[in-house]
Amino acid sequence: MGQNLTGNRAPSGLSSELGDSPGSFVSALSPSMRAVEAVIRELAQNRVPVLLLAEPGAGKRTTARRIHGLCGYPPEQFHVVSCIRLTPEQLWGSDDPWQQPGTVFLEEVGDLAAECQAKLVERLFRLNNDGDDVIAPRLICGSSRDLEAEVRSGRFREDLYYRISGVCLRLPPLRQRKEDLVSLTEFFLARQAEEFHRAVPALTAQTRQLFHDYAWPGNVRELEDVTRAIVALGDEALAMGGLRAVLTKSDHSSNGERVSLKQAARAASREAEKKLILKVLTRTRWNRRRAAQELQISYKALLYKLKQIGCSDVS
């Protein structure tokens, strides 16, 4: 079922699928990942359909955008179609990507409804048989599902699978390519620092070791969320305090429950927010309106946050 490139032959240095940009590809440091970047460059020399299989957050959209860029297409000709809850009418809307040059990236193609799968087979058949004069974009699909298993179960059309999987790339999860963790972390810290107009933080050795030891179930997207929390709070110790506590608890857990670093980051952010609010209120002698101004939030928002942390009745 297509050319299957697996194991060490996998894309590397990938940024998050969310909010990615044409410059968000991070070159790999590991030899195995450099070899895969060569495969991606080869894919840019032809128009064979590519199927990207990976866990959520592993970089499918960024890999597709990288192939698109190497093909020489401008960024605005990269068309993303999210297949989750997509209807046939939405698939062939007024802004039809199939009538435009460039690349069409079908995101989570395994979630296409049966009616959409049938329409897609029909469209791809027509594109392949209408001659060279028809404008037809490059097709790249991404899926977190095992599409071969979906075909065997009858949930995904076999003829569609063959049409979209000229080359099948299985992208490794972040936990299997720790060699690229440092460069990815530095990339995200620099990007978040630019967004928040702050200096790029230099992480401590303890935090870097924590990053290395963690399994990253949310992959590169989760790493981006954590670096954003560090930069946004402006205090690494404060941001990582809650994370260390949660991860230490998970390391000694006997029931094998998986703990998400993303969830831990949110918990740490809430705790940091509480401490900051109380600090400002103490400085303003609990003048809520002055505190709201210093925190750059509305007075109503401050009252709501005080209620959340159980301090609404404090005067």
Secondary structure, DSSP 8 states (H G I E B T S, - for coil): --EEE-TT----S---STT--TT------SHHHHHHHHHHHHHTTS---EEEE--TTSSHHHHHHHHHHHTT--GGGEEEEE-TT--HHHHT-SS-GGGSSSEEEEETGGG--HHHHHHHHHHHHHHHHS-TTS---EEEEEESS-HHHHHHHTSS-HHHHHHH-SEEEE---GGG-GGGHHHHHHHHHHHHHHHHT-------HHHHHHHHHS--TTHHHHHHHHHHHHHHHT-HHHHHHHHHHHHHHHHT-SS-----HHHHHHHHHHHHHHHHHHHHHHHTTT-HHHHHHHHTS-HHHHHHHHHHTT-TT--
